[in-house]
């Protein structure tokens, strides 16, 4: 089975770029997850955007609204859930949290 976390990292960075954002990846973590019928992983990515970029916050808000409808090709995995979480402490930071399950 291919590494869903590594693939998702690259896909997210490319997707954010299509929304006019070029954030710096500050942290990246995944942990195994399983239910009675599925196995996969929970993923968390921490990003920072340049506060000097014109409309960076507006672009971030638009990306946050659009991410749930985005298609991320993850061979051998299904993206079950994804969301963008703005930081309350630092307006230039945000997280993306995702859940992937292994395809049968």
N, CA, C and O atoms as a Tinker XYZ file with bonds, in Angstrom:
   416  protein
     1  N      0.854000   -1.182000    0.000000    73     2
     2  CA     0.000000    0.000000    0.000000    64     1     3
     3  C      0.890000    1.231000    0.000000    63     2     4     5
     4  O      1.830000    1.303000    0.791000    81     3
     5  N      0.623000    2.186000   -0.850000    73     3     6
     6  CA     1.430000    3.399000   -0.944000    64     5     7
     7  C      1.196000    4.305000    0.256000    63     6     8     9
     8  O      0.179000    4.198000    0.941000    81     7
     9  N      2.137000    5.187000    0.497000    73     7    10
    10  CA     2.100000    6.103000    1.633000    64     9    11
    11  C      1.078000    7.216000    1.404000    63    10    12    13
    12  O      1.349000    8.159000    0.660000    81    11
    13  N     -0.083000    7.116000    2.031000    73    11    14
    14  CA    -1.137000    8.111000    1.843000    64    13    15
    15  C     -0.705000    9.473000    2.367000    63    14    16    17
    16  O     -1.057000   10.494000    1.776000    81    15
    17  N      0.048000    9.513000    3.461000    73    15    18
    18  CA     0.440000   10.797000    4.050000    64    17    19
    19  C      1.358000   11.581000    3.110000    63    18    20    21
    20  O      1.153000   12.775000    2.894000    81    19
    21  N      2.350000   10.921000    2.564000    73    19    22
    22  CA     3.265000   11.598000    1.648000    64    21    23
    23  C      2.573000   12.081000    0.390000    63    22    24    25
    24  O      2.820000   13.194000   -0.075000    81    23
    25  N      1.706000   11.247000   -0.162000    73    23    26
    26  CA     0.967000   11.629000   -1.363000    64    25    27
    27  C      0.032000   12.788000   -1.057000    63    26    28    29
    28  O     -0.049000   13.743000   -1.830000    81    27
    29  N     -0.673000   12.712000    0.066000    73    27    30
    30  CA    -1.603000   13.770000    0.447000    64    29    31
    31  C     -0.860000   15.083000    0.691000    63    30    32    33
    32  O     -1.380000   16.150000    0.362000    81    31
    33  N      0.328000   15.028000    1.253000    73    31    34
    34  CA     1.127000   16.243000    1.465000    64    33    35
    35  C      1.374000   16.949000    0.136000    63    34    36    37
    36  O      1.152000   18.154000    0.020000    81    35
    37  N      1.828000   16.208000   -0.855000    73    35    38
    38  CA     2.112000   16.803000   -2.161000    64    37    39
    39  C      0.840000   17.313000   -2.843000    63    38    40    41
    40  O      0.846000   18.383000   -3.452000    81    39
    41  N     -0.237000   16.554000   -2.742000    73    39    42
    42  CA    -1.496000   16.959000   -3.378000    64    41    43
    43  C     -2.044000   18.241000   -2.722000    63    42    44    45
    44  O     -2.540000   19.131000   -3.413000    81    43
    45  N     -1.951000   18.326000   -1.396000    73    43    46
    46  CA    -2.434000   19.515000   -0.695000    64    45    47
    47  C     -1.649000   20.758000   -1.093000    63    46    48    49
    48  O     -2.233000   21.809000   -1.355000    81    47
    49  N     -0.334000   20.639000   -1.137000    73    47    50
    50  CA     0.486000   21.790000   -1.502000    64    49    51
    51  C      0.146000   22.263000   -2.918000    63    50    52    53
    52  O      0.059000   23.467000   -3.163000    81    51
    53  N     -0.042000   21.345000   -3.832000    73    51    54
    54  CA    -0.422000   21.710000   -5.200000    64    53    55
    55  C     -1.807000   22.342000   -5.221000    63    54    56    57
    56  O     -2.021000   23.346000   -5.901000    81    55
    57  N     -2.748000   21.763000   -4.483000    73    55    58
    58  CA    -4.112000   22.283000   -4.448000    64    57    59
    59  C     -4.142000   23.685000   -3.852000    63    58    60    61
    60  O     -4.832000   24.560000   -4.375000    81    59
    61  N     -3.417000   23.910000   -2.781000    73    59    62
    62  CA    -3.359000   25.244000   -2.172000    64    61    63
    63  C     -2.777000   26.253000   -3.158000    63    62    64    65
    64  O     -3.209000   27.405000   -3.200000    81    63
    65  N     -1.802000   25.823000   -3.945000    73    63    66
    66  CA    -1.231000   26.697000   -4.966000    64    65    67
    67  C     -2.249000   27.130000   -5.999000    63    66    68    69
    68  O     -2.197000   28.262000   -6.479000    81    67
    69  N     -3.176000   26.250000   -6.351000    73    67    70
    70  CA    -4.210000   26.614000   -7.326000    64    69    71
    71  C     -5.185000   27.638000   -6.747000    63    70    72    73
    72  O     -5.951000   28.257000   -7.487000    81    71
    73  N     -5.157000   27.816000   -5.431000    73    71    74
    74  CA    -6.009000   28.808000   -4.771000    64    73    75
    75  C     -5.230000   30.077000   -4.414000    63    74    76    77
    76  O     -5.664000   30.873000   -3.581000    81    75
    77  N     -4.080000   30.249000   -5.053000    73    75    78
    78  CA    -3.294000   31.463000   -4.854000    64    77    79
    79  C     -2.536000   31.509000   -3.549000    63    78    80    81
    80  O     -2.106000   32.579000   -3.117000    81    79
    81  N     -2.366000   30.359000   -2.911000    73    79    82
    82  CA    -1.626000   30.300000   -1.648000    64    81    83
    83  C     -0.330000   29.524000   -1.853000    63    82    84    85
    84  O     -0.301000   28.519000   -2.564000    81    83
    85  N      0.714000   29.988000   -1.240000    73    83    86
    86  CA     1.994000   29.279000   -1.266000    64    85    87
    87  C      2.468000   29.133000    0.175000    63    86    88    89
    88  O      3.489000   29.703000    0.559000    81    87
    89  N      1.727000   28.372000    0.967000    73    87    90
    90  CA     2.058000   28.282000    2.384000    64    89    91
    91  C      3.299000   27.428000    2.637000    63    90    92    93
    92  O      3.654000   26.551000    1.849000    81    91
    93  N      3.937000   27.717000    3.754000    73    91    94
    94  CA     5.069000   26.915000    4.197000    64    93    95
    95  C      4.522000   25.788000    5.083000    63    94    96    97
    96  O      3.747000   26.041000    6.006000    81    95
    97  N      4.922000   24.567000    4.802000    73    95    98
    98  CA     4.536000   23.428000    5.631000    64    97    99
    99  C      5.388000   23.458000    6.894000    63    98   100   101
   100  O      6.609000   23.310000    6.825000    81    99
   101  N      4.751000   23.650000    8.046000    73    99   102
   102  CA     5.456000   23.768000    9.323000    64   101   103
   103  C      5.489000   22.458000   10.100000    63   102   104   105
   104  O      6.438000   22.185000   10.835000    81   103
   105  N      4.457000   21.661000    9.933000    73   103   106
   106  CA     4.395000   20.383000   10.639000    64   105   107
   107  C      3.536000   19.412000    9.845000    63   106   108   109
   108  O      2.689000   19.807000    9.044000    81   107
   109  N      3.780000   18.135000   10.090000    73   107   110
   110  CA     3.065000   17.091000    9.369000    64   109   111
   111  C      3.074000   15.846000   10.252000    63   110   112   113
   112  O      4.121000   15.437000   10.753000    81   111
   113  N      1.908000   15.254000   10.433000    73   111   114
   114  CA     1.808000   14.100000   11.330000    64   113   115
   115  C      0.665000   13.197000   10.871000    63   114   116   117
   116  O     -0.368000   13.676000   10.403000    81   115
   117  N      0.860000   11.905000   11.009000    73   115   118
   118  CA    -0.237000   10.974000   10.772000    64   117   119
   119  C     -0.174000    9.875000   11.815000    63   118   120   121
   120  O      0.891000    9.550000   12.338000    81   119
   121  N     -1.329000    9.313000   12.106000    73   119   122
   122  CA    -1.396000    8.175000   13.024000    64   121   123
   123  C     -2.409000    7.180000   12.497000    63   122   124   125
   124  O     -3.418000    7.560000   11.902000    81   123
   125  N     -2.142000    5.934000   12.712000    73   123   126
   126  CA    -3.034000    4.873000   12.245000    64   125   127
   127  C     -4.393000    4.995000   12.919000    63   126   128   129
   128  O     -4.501000    5.418000   14.070000    81   127
   129  N     -5.416000    4.617000   12.180000    73   127   130
   130  CA    -6.789000    4.694000   12.655000    64   129   131
   131  C     -7.527000    3.462000   12.147000    63   130   132   133
   132  O     -7.249000    2.965000   11.056000    81   131
   133  N     -8.467000    2.978000   12.945000    73   131   134
   134  CA    -9.280000    1.839000   12.508000    64   133   135
   135  C    -10.640000    1.882000   13.181000    63   134   136   137
   136  O    -10.776000    2.330000   14.319000    81   135
   137  N    -11.640000    1.408000   12.456000    73   135   138
   138  CA   -12.974000    1.201000   13.010000    64   137   139
   139  C    -13.254000   -0.295000   12.902000    63   138   140   141
   140  O    -12.355000   -1.074000   12.585000    81   139
   141  N    -14.460000   -0.688000   13.155000    73   139   142
   142  CA   -14.799000   -2.113000   13.056000    64   141   143
   143  C    -14.701000   -2.618000   11.615000    63   142   144   145
   144  O    -14.484000   -3.808000   11.389000    81   143
   145  N    -14.860000   -1.718000   10.645000    73   143   146
   146  CA   -14.881000   -2.157000    9.250000    64   145   147
   147  C    -13.808000   -1.533000    8.358000    63   146   148   149
   148  O    -13.581000   -2.012000    7.247000    81   147
   149  N    -13.147000   -0.478000    8.823000    73   147   150
   150  CA   -12.166000    0.222000    7.990000    64   149   151
   151  C    -10.856000    0.412000    8.732000    63   150   152   153
   152  O    -10.817000    0.431000    9.962000    81   151
   153  N     -9.783000    0.553000    7.963000    73   151   154
   154  CA    -8.499000    0.955000    8.545000    64   153   155
   155  C     -7.916000    2.047000    7.669000    63   154   156   157
   156  O     -8.150000    2.091000    6.461000    81   155
   157  N     -7.170000    2.908000    8.286000    73   155   158
   158  CA    -6.590000    4.028000    7.564000    64   157   159
   159  C     -5.735000    4.862000    8.487000    63   158   160   161
   160  O     -5.042000    4.335000    9.357000    81   159
   161  N     -5.788000    6.181000    8.292000    73   159   162
   162  CA    -4.960000    7.075000    9.103000    64   161   163
   163  C     -5.613000    8.446000    9.221000    63   162   164   165
   164  O     -6.345000    8.899000    8.342000    81   163
   165  N     -5.314000    9.085000   10.351000    73   163   166
   166  CA    -5.674000   10.491000   10.563000    64   165   167
   167  C     -4.423000   11.299000   10.258000    63   166   168   169
   168  O     -3.318000   10.928000   10.653000    81   167
   169  N     -4.607000   12.403000    9.553000    73   167   170
   170  CA    -3.484000   13.235000    9.123000    64   169   171
   171  C     -3.696000   14.663000    9.602000    63   170   172   173
   172  O     -4.821000   15.163000    9.616000    81   171
   173  N     -2.615000   15.309000    9.991000    73   171   174
   174  CA    -2.679000   16.728000   10.337000    64   173   175
   175  C     -1.466000   17.432000    9.740000    63   174   176   177
   176  O     -0.334000   16.960000    9.850000    81   175
   177  N     -1.726000   18.562000    9.113000    73   175   178
   178  CA    -0.692000   19.365000    8.477000    64   177   179
   179  C     -0.798000   20.786000    9.017000    63   178   180   181
   180  O     -1.885000   21.362000    9.040000    81   179
   181  N      0.311000   21.348000    9.447000    73   179   182
   182  CA     0.336000   22.736000    9.898000    64   181   183
   183  C      1.010000   23.598000    8.850000    63   182   184   185
   184  O      2.103000   23.274000    8.385000    81   183
   185  N      0.363000   24.698000    8.473000    73   183   186
   186  CA     0.877000   25.595000    7.450000    64   185   187
   187  C      0.940000   27.026000    7.971000    63   186   188   189
   188  O      0.226000   27.397000    8.902000    81   187
   189  N      1.809000   27.820000    7.349000    73   187   190
   190  CA     1.879000   29.262000    7.614000    64   189   191
   191  C      1.879000   29.986000    6.277000    63   190   192   193
   192  O      2.514000   29.546000    5.318000    81   191
   193  N      1.162000   31.096000    6.224000    73   191   194
   194  CA     1.139000   31.914000    5.013000    64   193   195
   195  C      1.857000   33.224000    5.293000    63   194   196   197
   196  O      1.955000   33.660000    6.440000    81   195
   197  N      2.353000   33.840000    4.243000    73   195   198
   198  CA     3.041000   35.119000    4.344000    64   197   199
   199  C      1.994000   36.212000    4.576000    63   198   200   201
   200  O      1.127000   36.421000    3.728000    81   199
   201  N      2.064000   36.914000    5.716000    73   199   202
   202  CA     1.045000   37.934000    5.998000    64   201   203
   203  C      1.129000   39.133000    5.058000    63   202   204   205
   204  O      0.187000   39.921000    4.979000    81   203
   205  N      2.235000   39.278000    4.350000    73   203   206
   206  CA     2.402000   40.408000    3.430000    64   205   207
   207  C      1.768000   40.156000    2.070000    63   206   208   209
   208  O      1.633000   41.084000    1.273000    81   207
   209  N      1.377000   38.917000    1.792000    73   207   210
   210  CA     0.764000   38.590000    0.509000    64   209   211
   211  C     -0.619000   39.234000    0.428000    63   210   212   213
   212  O     -1.435000   39.107000    1.340000    81   211
   213  N     -0.860000   39.919000   -0.670000    73   211   214
   214  CA    -2.164000   40.557000   -0.860000    64   213   215
   215  C     -3.281000   39.524000   -0.792000    63   214   216   217
   216  O     -3.203000   38.477000   -1.434000    81   215
   217  N     -4.293000   39.810000   -0.034000    73   215   218
   218  CA    -5.500000   38.983000    0.064000    64   217   219
   219  C     -5.244000   37.554000    0.556000    63   218   220   221
   220  O     -6.041000   36.657000    0.281000    81   219
   221  N     -4.158000   37.336000    1.268000    73   219   222
   222  CA    -3.856000   35.972000    1.729000    64   221   223
   223  C     -4.973000   35.429000    2.614000    63   222   224   225
   224  O     -5.362000   34.270000    2.468000    81   223
   225  N     -5.489000   36.235000    3.519000    73   223   226
   226  CA    -6.561000   35.767000    4.411000    64   225   227
   227  C     -7.833000   35.465000    3.615000    63   226   228   229
   228  O     -8.518000   34.480000    3.891000    81   227
   229  N     -8.143000   36.296000    2.646000    73   227   230
   230  CA    -9.333000   36.068000    1.816000    64   229   231
   231  C     -9.174000   34.778000    1.021000    63   230   232   233
   232  O    -10.103000   33.975000    0.939000    81   231
   233  N     -8.003000   34.582000    0.443000    73   231   234
   234  CA    -7.741000   33.347000   -0.310000    64   233   235
   235  C     -7.829000   32.124000    0.596000    63   234   236   237
   236  O     -8.334000   31.075000    0.195000    81   235
   237  N     -7.332000   32.273000    1.821000    73   235   238
   238  CA    -7.388000   31.169000    2.785000    64   237   239
   239  C     -8.835000   30.830000    3.128000    63   238   240   241
   240  O     -9.192000   29.655000    3.214000    81   239
   241  N     -9.660000   31.836000    3.322000    73   239   242
   242  CA   -11.079000   31.598000    3.612000    64   241   243
   243  C    -11.766000   30.883000    2.449000    63   242   244   245
   244  O    -12.572000   29.977000    2.660000    81   243
   245  N    -11.448000   31.287000    1.238000    73   243   246
   246  CA   -12.037000   30.630000    0.056000    64   245   247
   247  C    -11.576000   29.173000   -0.044000    63   246   248   249
   248  O    -12.366000   28.279000   -0.348000    81   247
   249  N    -10.298000   28.955000    0.213000    73   247   250
   250  CA    -9.778000   27.582000    0.170000    64   249   251
   251  C    -10.455000   26.726000    1.235000    63   250   252   253
   252  O    -10.793000   25.568000    0.987000    81   251
   253  N    -10.651000   27.296000    2.412000    73   251   254
   254  CA   -11.320000   26.565000    3.492000    64   253   255
   255  C    -12.729000   26.149000    3.116000    63   254   256   257
   256  O    -13.181000   25.061000    3.473000    81   255
   257  N    -13.423000   27.021000    2.394000    73   255   258
   258  CA   -14.783000   26.705000    1.953000    64   257   259
   259  C    -14.790000   25.660000    0.839000    63   258   260   261
   260  O    -15.745000   24.894000    0.711000    81   259
   261  N    -13.729000   25.628000    0.034000    73   259   262
   262  CA   -13.699000   24.739000   -1.136000    64   261   263
   263  C    -13.083000   23.374000   -0.872000    63   262   264   265
   264  O    -13.284000   22.451000   -1.661000    81   263
   265  N    -12.344000   23.224000    0.205000    73   263   266
   266  CA   -11.547000   22.001000    0.377000    64   265   267
   267  C    -12.399000   20.738000    0.526000    63   266   268   269
   268  O    -11.978000   19.667000    0.088000    81   267
   269  N    -13.560000   20.835000    1.120000    73   267   270
   270  CA   -14.396000   19.639000    1.305000    64   269   271
   271  C    -14.882000   19.060000   -0.023000    63   270   272   273
   272  O    -15.197000   17.873000   -0.106000    81   271
   273  N    -14.944000   19.892000   -1.055000    73   271   274
   274  CA   -15.394000   19.440000   -2.363000    64   273   275
   275  C    -14.245000   19.074000   -3.300000    63   274   276   277
   276  O    -14.474000   18.658000   -4.436000    81   275
   277  N    -13.012000   19.230000   -2.823000    73   275   278
   278  CA   -11.848000   18.957000   -3.672000    64   277   279
   279  C    -11.659000   17.454000   -3.858000    63   278   280   281
   280  O    -11.983000   16.658000   -2.977000    81   279
   281  N    -11.132000   17.086000   -5.014000    73   279   282
   282  CA   -10.814000   15.688000   -5.300000    64   281   283
   283  C     -9.308000   15.498000   -5.198000    63   282   284   285
   284  O     -8.541000   16.159000   -5.897000    81   283
   285  N     -8.896000   14.599000   -4.329000    73   283   286
   286  CA    -7.482000   14.282000   -4.167000    64   285   287
   287  C     -7.287000   12.820000   -4.536000    63   286   288   289
   288  O     -7.830000   11.932000   -3.878000    81   287
   289  N     -6.521000   12.571000   -5.577000    73   287   290
   290  CA    -6.252000   11.212000   -6.019000    64   289   291
   291  C     -5.198000   10.604000   -5.102000    63   290   292   293
   292  O     -4.060000   11.072000   -5.062000    81   291
   293  N     -5.572000    9.573000   -4.372000    73   291   294
   294  CA    -4.681000    8.888000   -3.442000    64   293   295
   295  C     -4.728000    7.396000   -3.764000    63   294   296   297
   296  O     -5.565000    6.680000   -3.213000    81   295
   297  N     -3.859000    6.916000   -4.633000    73   295   298
   298  CA    -3.898000    5.502000   -5.026000    64   297   299
   299  C     -3.886000    4.571000   -3.811000    63   298   300   301
   300  O     -3.031000    4.673000   -2.932000    81   299
   301  N     -4.857000    3.666000   -3.792000    73   299   302
   302  CA    -4.961000    2.692000   -2.706000    64   301   303
   303  C     -5.666000    3.211000   -1.467000    63   302   304   305
   304  O     -5.806000    2.488000   -0.481000    81   303
   305  N     -6.113000    4.472000   -1.511000    73   303   306
   306  CA    -6.765000    5.083000   -0.345000    64   305   307
   307  C     -7.953000    5.919000   -0.795000    63   306   308   309
   308  O     -8.037000    6.346000   -1.947000    81   307
   309  N     -8.854000    6.138000    0.127000    73   307   310
   310  CA   -10.003000    7.005000   -0.102000    64   309   311
   311  C     -9.946000    8.115000    0.931000    63   310   312   313
   312  O     -9.752000    7.856000    2.119000    81   311
   313  N    -10.115000    9.346000    0.484000    73   311   314
   314  CA   -10.169000   10.474000    1.404000    64   313   315
   315  C    -11.580000   10.538000    1.967000    63   314   316   317
   316  O    -12.514000   10.917000    1.261000    81   315
   317  N    -11.740000   10.172000    3.230000    73   315   318
   318  CA   -13.060000   10.099000    3.843000    64   317   319
   319  C    -13.519000   11.439000    4.400000    63   318   320   321
   320  O    -14.717000   11.722000    4.425000    81   319
   321  N    -12.573000   12.269000    4.850000    73   319   322
   322  CA   -12.937000   13.563000    5.443000    64   321   323
   323  C    -11.727000   14.481000    5.371000    63   322   324   325
   324  O    -10.587000   14.030000    5.484000    81   323
   325  N    -11.983000   15.772000    5.184000    73   323   326
   326  CA   -10.904000   16.764000    5.156000    64   325   327
   327  C    -11.481000   18.113000    5.542000    63   326   328   329
   328  O    -12.631000   18.420000    5.229000    81   327
   329  N    -10.676000   18.918000    6.223000    73   327   330
   330  CA   -11.110000   20.253000    6.600000    64   329   331
   331  C     -9.929000   21.159000    6.872000    63   330   332   333
   332  O     -8.856000   20.701000    7.267000    81   331
   333  N    -10.133000   22.443000    6.658000    73   331   334
   334  CA    -9.127000   23.459000    6.934000    64   333   335
   335  C     -9.535000   24.166000    8.214000    63   334   336   337
   336  O    -10.675000   24.611000    8.347000    81   335
   337  N     -8.601000   24.271000    9.159000    73   335   338
   338  CA    -8.881000   24.848000   10.465000    64   337   339
   339  C     -7.975000   26.057000   10.682000    63   338   340   341
   340  O     -6.771000   25.888000   10.879000    81   339
   341  N     -8.530000   27.285000   10.650000    73   339   342
   342  CA    -7.707000   28.464000   10.908000    64   341   343
   343  C     -7.237000   28.488000   12.360000    63   342   344   345
   344  O     -7.924000   27.995000   13.254000    81   343
   345  N     -6.077000   29.059000   12.577000    73   343   346
   346  CA    -5.554000   29.194000   13.938000    64   345   347
   347  C     -6.203000   30.396000   14.611000    63   346   348   349
   348  O     -6.311000   31.462000   14.005000    81   347
   349  N     -6.631000   30.235000   15.846000    73   347   350
   350  CA    -7.200000   31.352000   16.596000    64   349   351
   351  C     -6.097000   32.245000   17.165000    63   350   352   353
   352  O     -6.312000   33.438000   17.378000    81   351
   353  N     -4.918000   31.670000   17.411000    73   351   354
   354  CA    -3.814000   32.410000   18.005000    64   353   355
   355  C     -3.014000   33.199000   16.977000    63   354   356   357
   356  O     -2.591000   34.322000   17.252000    81   355
   357  N     -2.806000   32.631000   15.813000    73   355   358
   358  CA    -1.971000   33.250000   14.784000    64   357   359
   359  C     -2.731000   33.272000   13.461000    63   358   360   361
   360  O     -2.901000   32.223000   12.838000    81   359
   361  N     -3.189000   34.433000   13.020000    73   359   362
   362  CA    -4.002000   34.488000   11.801000    64   361   363
   363  C     -3.266000   34.071000   10.529000    63   362   364   365
   364  O     -3.899000   33.869000    9.493000    81   363
   365  N     -1.949000   33.941000   10.590000    73   363   366
   366  CA    -1.199000   33.513000    9.412000    64   365   367
   367  C     -0.951000   32.011000    9.401000    63   366   368   369
   368  O     -0.263000   31.505000    8.514000    81   367
   369  N     -1.502000   31.293000   10.375000    73   367   370
   370  CA    -1.310000   29.847000   10.458000    64   369   371
   371  C     -2.656000   29.131000   10.319000    63   370   372   373
   372  O     -3.702000   29.659000   10.696000    81   371
   373  N     -2.602000   27.931000    9.773000    73   371   374
   374  CA    -3.801000   27.107000    9.677000    64   373   375
   375  C     -3.394000   25.639000    9.641000    63   374   376   377
   376  O     -2.236000   25.309000    9.385000    81   375
   377  N     -4.347000   24.777000    9.897000    73   375   378
   378  CA    -4.121000   23.334000    9.839000    64   377   379
   379  C     -5.092000   22.726000    8.834000    63   378   380   381
   380  O     -6.182000   23.247000    8.597000    81   379
   381  N     -4.673000   21.629000    8.264000    73   379   382
   382  CA    -5.578000   20.809000    7.469000    64   381   383
   383  C     -5.589000   19.441000    8.127000    63   382   384   385
   384  O     -4.543000   18.832000    8.352000    81   383
   385  N     -6.784000   18.971000    8.429000    73   383   386
   386  CA    -6.960000   17.660000    9.056000    64   385   387
   387  C     -7.712000   16.778000    8.077000    63   386   388   389
   388  O     -8.659000   17.212000    7.422000    81   387
   389  N     -7.270000   15.529000    7.990000    73   387   390
   390  CA    -7.872000   14.613000    7.022000    64   389   391
   391  C     -7.931000   13.197000    7.598000    63   390   392   393
   392  O     -7.164000   12.835000    8.490000    81   391
   393  N     -8.852000   12.421000    7.067000    73   391   394
   394  CA    -8.975000   11.009000    7.404000    64   393   395
   395  C     -8.965000   10.232000    6.103000    63   394   396   397
   396  O     -9.778000   10.487000    5.215000    81   395
   397  N     -8.050000    9.288000    5.989000    73   395   398
   398  CA    -8.001000    8.414000    4.814000    64   397   399
   399  C     -8.289000    6.986000    5.257000    63   398   400   401
   400  O     -7.950000    6.583000    6.370000    81   399
   401  N     -8.918000    6.235000    4.371000    73   399   402
   402  CA    -9.147000    4.808000    4.622000    64   401   403
   403  C     -8.552000    4.039000    3.463000    63   402   404   405
   404  O     -8.522000    4.515000    2.328000    81   403
   405  N     -8.082000    2.848000    3.763000    73   403   406
   406  CA    -7.494000    2.009000    2.718000    64   405   407
   407  C     -8.605000    1.466000    1.833000    63   406   408   409
   408  O     -9.628000    0.981000    2.317000    81   407
   409  N     -8.383000    1.559000    0.523000    73   407   410
   410  CA    -9.355000    1.040000   -0.431000    64   409   411
   411  C     -9.310000   -0.481000   -0.417000    63   410   412   413
   412  O     -8.242000   -1.076000   -0.278000    81   411
   413  N    -10.450000   -1.092000   -0.560000    73   411   414
   414  CA   -10.521000   -2.560000   -0.539000    64   413   415
   415  C     -9.978000   -3.172000   -1.789000    63   414   416
   416  O     -9.968000   -4.396000   -1.924000    81   415
